Amino acid sequence: MKALSQAQFLASSADPAGLPPPGPPELAFAGRSNVGKSSAINALTGRKRLAFTSKTPGRTQTINFFALGGGARLVDLPGYGYAKVPRALREQWRTLVGSYVRARSTLVGVVLVMDARHPLTPLDVQLIEFLGGVRLLALLSKADKLTRAQQAKTLAEVNASLQAEVRLFSSLTRQGVDECRDLLERWLVSPHPGRSLE
């Protein structure tokens, strides 16, 4: 059985000191508020309500950990970039996520979920720089909102801008779901380091 299909809630923390200790390999999901991150996680794990969408975008300020099959973990990072979030909460996000990303030796990759209609916003680019050498999958969600020509153009543009895996994705039509799941399953068993050793 695939690791992602065995996802179960493990822990949640709003404080760097409360993060579960590093252990098994971890895949982290990041993205701006309202880009479809929760829907992507649910589609990839084959669950309807594993990850919840907050009714107030940007207010979820916890890191949620899920146990996967084979001892691996899925990590859902809080959404970023919602304009109405107070500055104090934005700073809390930077502290919490920064503590996780910089200290997590078991992080094997990050899935950056971006709206295919508006990829690589300044905040997305800032996050990519923030992640450093972590292995990255740029997941272009809501691809069903684009025509095939628009999809091809967007995919080519993002591929040209990033040194990362880039995939079109739709939790509605299931475009890219199986392909992305297979890629992430390979990352979990790959000896390739999650971050640059330079």
Stockholm file with secondary structure:
# STOCKHOLM 1.0

chainA/1-198         MKALSQAQFLASSADPAGLPPPGPPELAFAGRSNVGKSSAINALTGRKRLAFTSKTPGRTQTINFFALGGGARLVDLPGYGYAKVPRALREQWRTLVGSYVRARSTLVGVVLVMDARHPLTPLDVQLIEFLGGVRLLALLSKADKLTRAQQAKTLAEVNASLQAEVRLFSSLTRQGVDECRDLLERWLVSPHPGRSLE
#=GR chainA/1-198 SS CCSGGGCEEEEEESSGGGSCCCCSCEEEEEEBTTSSHHHHHHHHHTCSSSSCCCSSTTCCCCEEEEECGGGCEEEECCCBCCTTSCHHHHHHHHHHHHHHHHHCTTEEEEEEEEETTSCSCHHHHHHHHHHTTCCEEEEEECGGGSCHHHHHHHHHHHHHHCSSEEEECCTTTCTTHHHHHHHHHHHHHCCSCSSCCC
#=GC SS_cons         CCSGGGCEEEEEESSGGGSCCCCSCEEEEEEBTTSSHHHHHHHHHTCSSSSCCCSSTTCCCCEEEEECGGGCEEEECCCBCCTTSCHHHHHHHHHHHHHHHHHCTTEEEEEEEEETTSCSCHHHHHHHHHHTTCCEEEEEECGGGSCHHHHHHHHHHHHHHCSSEEEECCTTTCTTHHHHHHHHHHHHHCCSCSSCCC
//
